[in-house]
């Protein structure tokens, strides 16, 4: 997290990081650009074959292969059982049979046909899944196995493939201090791969974080109830009201991404740290026990406030960490929610 007395040090991206696709400069690939107060929002179609660097395509394919097994063997059943359809959908009218519910009789058809007919409904299984992914400067940080942004990409890929596997629509919104990029919800494997490619390759303009603004945009964009996964380190202020309004209309899940070094300072002497969102530098004596204790106390306090807020708004949290995988947290979430549903 970014704290008042201490700023985090940005780890420089590796030289083989995925570059921005050249298709962004192609006007034919752009549906529309909306000018906002802090920047523009690019909304792109889910189909087409824009020119994409080969290394990005390799990353997409590798991520698809790695997540496909997880989705098929582990998450499909849990996903289907915890995310229900948005109501009942009319299927047909058929002649009344012994044992049918009297309240389901269609009296208009019964009067015309001179014998009883009933309406039959099925659960509306189709869902809309929206991934709100934080791509601000603080996500390009990691001191263990990977950057937080890489962990977010892998989790988003798993959720996208799980949605497509169940014939649901999936879309994505990427944000910094403004909404950077939107992929409208659609179905199909090709669309899911395009979404994963955009998450891997997109280079944001902004570096700061405005979670509230992204949530307000989502609330206006989504006309029907959806499942919204907010994938972020939740470094931001004034998020309670937009989070509350979004949770009133949609099923919201907070995926909190962090790195162990954000919870405890290592004892490595005098260190110059740079805030990856503002560029502000600060010299910190990490060998001072009082500094480390103050840092840890502040982190604990901030994490506690966030958990209290999510509990108060009845929003589930999936905590993921750069030194661990995403399988166990996802499975715990699915199984915990399934137990609650069965009660």
N, C-alpha and C positions, 0 to 999 in steps of 0.2 A: 504494500500500500504506500501511498504518498503521504507523508506526515508533515506537520507544521515545523518540526525541529530537524527533520532528516529527509533527504530526498534519495531516491534509489538511483543506482548506477545502471545506465543502459549498456547492455551487452551488444556489441556491434554485430549485425547480421553477417553470416558467412558469405564468402565471395560467390558461392554457387547457389545463393538464394534465388527463388523463382522471380524472374523479371516480369515487368508489366507486359501483358500481351499486346502485340502491335495492333490488334483488332480494336483497341480503344480509340485509335485514331481514325478508324473507318466509320464514316458517317452512316453507312448502310446497316451497321450493326447496332446503331443506337436508335431506340424507339422514341425517347423524348428525354429532355433534360429540364428539370424544374429548378429555377433559381431560388435559392433560399437566402435567409439572412446571413448565414456564415459560409455558404458555398453552394455547390450544385449537387443535385441528386440525379444519378444516371440510372434509368430503368431499362434493362435489356431483355430481349426475347430469350426463350429457353432453347431455341433451335438454331440451326445454321452451322456453318463450318468455317469460322474465322481462323486466320493464321495464328497459330499458337506455338510458342517455342517448344522444341522436342523435349527439353528437360521437364517442362510443366506437364506435358502429356504423360511422361514416364511416371511422374509423381502421382498423377491422377489414377493411372492404371494400377500402380503399386498400392495406393490407398484403397482402391476398390477391391483388389484381391485380398488385402488384409482384413477389410471390414466385412466382406461377403460371408466368410465363414462364421464370424461372430453373429451376424444377423440371422443367418439360416439356422444355426445350431442353438443359439442361446436366447436371442431377444425377440424372435417372432411371436412366440406364445405369450411371453410376458407383455410385450407391446400391445397385442390384440386384447388381452384381458384387462389391462388398466386404462386403456383409452377407448371409451365407448363412442358410439355414433351420437349424432346430435338430435335424436328423437326417433319417431316412427314414421315410416314412409308407406303410403297407400300402395298395395300390390294388386288387388283384384276384388271383384264381387263374385261370390259363388253361392250356390244353393245351400240352404240351411241343412246341417247334419246334426244328428243326435249328439248332445254334449256341447254344442257350440254355445258361447256366451250370448244370452238374450240381448244384452246391451249392444252387441255388435251388429244387430239386424239393421239393414238399410231399408227403411220403411218406404222410401220413394220407389225403389226397384221392386220391392215386395208388392206394392199396390199395382204397379204396371203388369207384373208377371202373374199376379194372383196366387203366388206361393212365396214362402219366406226366403229371402236372400240375406247373406251377411257380408260385411266388409272385412277383408283380410289385410293386415298390415305386417310389414317386416321392419326390423331395426335398420335405420339409416346408418350404414356402416362407414360410409365415406367420411374422412376427416381432412382438415387442413392443418398442416404442421408448418409453423413459421420459426425459422432460426434467426434470432437477433444476435449477431456476432460482433463483439468489440474488437476493432482493429487499430486502436489507439497506440501511441508510443509505448505505454507501459506493458503492452502485451508482447513486445519484442524484448523480453527479459527472461533469463533462465540460467541457473547455475548448476543444474544437474543434467538429466538425460536430454532435455529438449527445452526450447522456448515455450512460453505459455501460448503463443500464437500457434505453434505446431500442435500442441495438445488440443487446443480449441478446434483446429481443422480436423483432426482425427475423430473427435467426438461428434462434430457436425456431420461428418461423412457417415458415421454409424447411424445416426438418427435419420439422415436423409435416405439411406438405403433401407432402413427398417420401414419407413413410411411408404416408399415405393413398393417394397415387398408386399405390403398390405393394400396396395392399390389406392393409397391416399395421395393427396396433393401435398407438395412440399415447396416452400419458398425460402428466401433468405434476405435479410437486411443487414448490411455492414455499416457500422457507424464509428465516428471518432467524436469530435466536438460538434459534428453535424452528420446527417445521414449521407453516407458516401455512395452507396450502391444498393440497388434493389433488384432481386430476381423474383418476379411474381410467382405465386404457387401454381404448379402444374404437376401432371402425372408423368410417369415413364422413366425408364432407366437412362435414356439419353438426356433427359432433362436433369436427372440427379447428377450425372457425370458433369454436365455443364455447370451445375451449381457448385460441385466440389472444385472444379477447375477455377472458377471465379474466386472462391475462398482462398485457394492456394496462391493464385497469381496476382490478385488485386493489390495495387499499391495506393494506399490512401493519400489524400492531399493533406488532411489535418493530422495533428498529433495529440491533441487534447482529448478529453472525455466529456460527453454530455449524454448520460444515460437517459435522463428525463426527456430530452428532446426526441430521442429515438423512440421511446415508449409512446410519446404523444403522437408521433407520426404513425406508428403501428396501429394505435387505437382508431385513428381516422381512416387508415388504409383498409383494415379488416372489417368487412361489412357483416360477416357471420362469425359465429363462435369458432375459435381456433385453439390449437395447442401451441403455446408460445414458449420456446426455450430461449432464455436470455443467457448467453455465454459471455462472461465478463469477469474481470477481477473486482468489479464493483467499486472502483476508485472514482467517486463522484459525490456530489452533494445534491440536496433537494430532489431526491428521487421518490420520496414516500407518496406524494399525491399522484404523480403519473403512474406509479406502480399500482397504487390502490385502484385507480380508474380502469387500468388495463385488466387487473385481476377480477373486477366486477363483471366483465363481459367475456373473458376468455380464461382458459385453463393455463395458468402461468407456472413455469418451472424455472427456478434460478440455478444456473450452473456456475459455481464460483471457482475460478481458476487462480491458483497461487503457486509460489515457489518457496521452498524451505527458508531461503535467505531473507524472505520478506517477513518471517516470523521470529527469527533470531539472528542477531549480528555475529559473525565470526570474529574471533580475537586475532586480528591480523595487523594491528598497529594503526598508524595514521593513513587514512585512505581518502582520496578525493572522489566523491560521488556526484553523479550528474543525473538530474531528473530527465527521463527520456521524453517527457511531454513538453517541458518548458525550456530545457537546456540549462537550467540553473545548477551551478556547481556549489558543493559544500564540502569542506574538509572535516572529517570526523575521526576522532581518536577512538577506534574500536577496542583498544586495550584498556580503556577506562571502564571498570565494572558498572559505575553509575550510569554511563551512557547506554551500555547494553541493557541494563535493567529498565531504564526509561523507555527504550525502544520496544522491548518485549511487552511492557505494561501497556503502552499505547496500542500496539497491535492487538493484544488481548481485548482491550476495551472496544476498539473498532469492530472486531469480529463479533463480539457479544452484542453490540448494538444492531449489527446487520442481521444476526440470527433472530433477535427479538422482533425486528421489523417484519421479517419474513413469516415468523410464526403468527404475529398479530394479523397479518393479511391472509393467513392460511395458504401460503405459497411454499411448495416443496423446494428443498435445496439439494443439489447434487454437488458436493465438494470434490474437486479433482486437483491433483498436485503433479508438478513436473517430474518429481522423482518416483512416481507410481504410474500404473496404467489406468485405463478408463473402464476396464471390464468390471471390476469389483464394485466401484461406486454406482455404475449403471444398474447392475444386477440388484444391489441393495435397494436402490430407488424403486425399481419395478416390483420387487417382491414385497417391500414395505407398503407400497400403495395397493397392491393386490390384497394383502391381508386386511387393510382398512376397508376396502370395498366389500369383502366377504362378511365383515362384522355386521 
